[in-house]
């Protein structure tokens, strides 16, 4: 079973697409953006789950890295 939140690989121009349940939440340029997307999706403790693989899957790059690929 995959994590419900996916942080996709960094784009060529920087930032990472964030999806939850297949729905695009936005393009995050840092952890603050990511936690704000999660808050808007109803997860008030988003910063606490960023490193929990049951919740968040980081694809195509290192976790917490948002610079251009």
N, C-alpha and C positions, 0 to 999 in steps of 0.2 A: 504494500500500500504506500503510495507516494504522499508527500507532505501536501497539505491543502494550499500553501502559499509557495509560489515559485519566484525566485529572483533570477531572471535570465541573464545570459552572458552580456558583458559590456558591449554597447553599440560602438561602431566606428567613430562616432562623434562624442562619445561619453554618455554616461548614464546607463541604467539597467531597467528593462521593462519588468514590472511586477504584476503577477497575476494571482488570483485567488479563485479556485474552483473554475478555472478557465476564463474568467472575466478579467480584463485588463484594468488594473487599479491606477496605473500611471507609470511615468518614467522617473526613477529615483536617481539622484546625483550624489546622495549621501545617506547615512543611516537616519538622519532626521526626516528626510523625505519619506523614506520607507516606513518609519514608525507613524508618520502622519497618515499615510495611505491606510495602514492597518487600523489606526484609530477611527478613520472615516468608515471603514468596513465593519466596525463594531468591536474591535479588539483594543480595549483601553490600555492593556499592559503589553503593547507590541514590542517595546524595547527588551522586555524580559524573555521573549521567545525567539529572538533573532538567531540565536545559536542552538536552538532546539530542533534537531532534524525531524522530529515528529510533526513540527509545525512549518518549518521553513526549509526549502531545498534551494541551495545556491548552485546554479548551473553555469558551466562554461567560464569559470574564473574563481578566484579566491573570494571568500566571504568578506564583506565590508570594503571591497575595492570597486570603485565606480569609474575609474578613468577609461579613456578610449582604448579599445582593443588593438 
